[in-house]
Amino acid sequence: MSESINTLDELLNDPMIQLVMERDRVRPAEIRMLLEKARHKAADDSRIDQPMVPPAHVVARSCLTQWLHR
């Protein structure tokens, strides 16, 4: 399988995607709006100085040594 989808337009024009969207009663404009909102939220979140929560596997690895040395 050497095909690749590079853009949102290509994805939304894919016949299988269109069938699933039709079945789920989702319009391409709704998908675009959802992605645009997510992009704006991500941009807003990146500007806020928030403490970062590490991924679960990092937390688990650091806690493992604490649990083993009790």
Residue pairs with C-beta under 8 A, 6 or more apart in sequence:
5 11
5 14
8 31
8 32
8 35
11 17
12 18
12 21
12 28
12 31
21 27
21 28
21 31
